[in-house]
Amino acid sequence: CVPFRKYTGCIGRTPQAKEFKMSQGRWPVKSAKILLGLLKNAESNAEFKNLDTENLTITHIQVSMAQQGRRRTFRAHGRVNAYMNCPCHVEMLLEEKEEAVEKPSEEVKAKKFTK
């Protein structure tokens, strides 16, 4: 379940959203398919660039609004209404995670105090 925090109008309540301390949530199948396609595309791009795909991590992901497409639909009595679609831009950055190297322990020398 994906909790809906901002646009909550006409969204039903579900007990699965209690995990996120919310009451409204949905299961966006279409959006999830698009994001999975983007991840597969990013993985194939990483393979092409000779990166290790097992160590890739998502460092940034952002969805922003794109310019709306304008069409029109014809109504009764000769009227015309707008028929808009709302596309978006998805920005995703992946980085190859570096393996952690332990810092060698240094011997602590006693401090010499002089007068």
C-alpha positions in Angstrom: 0.0 0.0 0.0 1.3 3.5 -0.8 0.0 6.2 1.6 -1.6 9.3 0.1 -0.6 12.3 2.1 -1.2 15.2 -0.2 -4.0 14.5 -2.7 -6.5 12.7 -0.5 -9.8 13.6 -2.1 -12.0 10.7 -3.2 -9.4 8.1 -2.0 -10.7 5.2 0.1 -9.4 4.2 3.4 -7.6 1.0 4.0 -6.1 -0.7 7.1 -2.8 -1.3 5.3 -2.1 2.4 5.5 -1.9 2.2 9.3 1.7 1.0 8.8 2.6 4.6 7.7 0.3 6.2 10.4 -2.2 7.2 7.7 -5.7 6.0 6.8 -5.8 6.6 3.1 -3.8 4.6 0.5 -3.8 2.9 -2.8 -1.9 0.4 -4.9 -0.7 2.3 -8.0 0.0 -0.6 -10.4 0.5 1.6 -13.5 3.0 3.9 -11.8 4.9 1.0 -10.3 5.3 -0.6 -13.8 6.7 2.6 -15.1 9.2 2.9 -12.3 10.2 -0.7 -12.7 10.8 -0.1 -16.4 13.0 2.9 -15.5 15.0 0.8 -13.1 15.6 -1.9 -15.8 16.6 0.8 -18.2 19.1 2.2 -15.6 20.5 -1.3 -15.0 21.1 -1.8 -18.7 22.7 1.6 -19.0 25.0 0.7 -16.1 26.0 -2.6 -17.8 26.8 -0.7 -21.0 29.1 1.6 -19.0 30.8 -1.4 -17.4 29.5 -0.6 -13.9 28.8 -3.3 -11.3 25.0 -3.5 -11.2 24.9 -5.3 -7.9 26.4 -2.3 -6.1 24.1 0.4 -7.6 22.0 2.4 -5.2 19.4 5.1 -5.9 20.8 8.3 -4.5 18.0 10.7 -5.8 14.6 10.3 -7.3 12.2 13.1 -8.2 8.9 13.4 -10.0 7.9 16.8 -11.4 5.1 18.0 -13.5 5.5 18.3 -17.3 3.6 20.4 -19.8 0.0 19.3 -20.2 -1.2 18.0 -23.5 -4.3 19.8 -24.8 -7.2 18.1 -26.6 -10.9 18.8 -26.6 -14.0 16.8 -26.2 -17.3 17.6 -27.7 -20.3 17.9 -25.5 -24.0 18.2 -26.0 -25.6 21.3 -27.5 -22.5 22.3 -29.5 -20.2 22.9 -26.5 -16.5 22.0 -26.3 -14.6 21.2 -23.1 -10.9 20.8 -22.5 -9.5 17.3 -22.4 -6.1 17.5 -20.7 -3.6 14.9 -19.8 -1.1 15.3 -17.0 2.4 13.8 -17.9 5.4 14.0 -15.6 9.2 14.0 -15.7 10.9 11.3 -13.6 14.5 12.0 -12.6 16.5 9.1 -11.1 20.2 9.1 -10.1 22.1 5.8 -9.4 25.6 5.6 -8.0 27.9 2.6 -7.5 28.3 2.0 -3.8 31.9 1.9 -2.8 33.0 -0.8 -0.4 33.8 0.4 3.1 37.5 0.2 4.0 38.3 0.1 7.7 40.7 2.7 9.0 43.8 1.2 10.5 44.1 1.7 14.2 47.0 3.9 15.3 48.8 3.4 18.6 48.0 6.1 21.0 51.2 7.6 22.4 51.4 9.1 25.8 51.5 12.9 25.8 54.7 14.4 27.2 54.1 17.3 29.4 56.9 19.8 29.8 57.4 22.6 32.3 
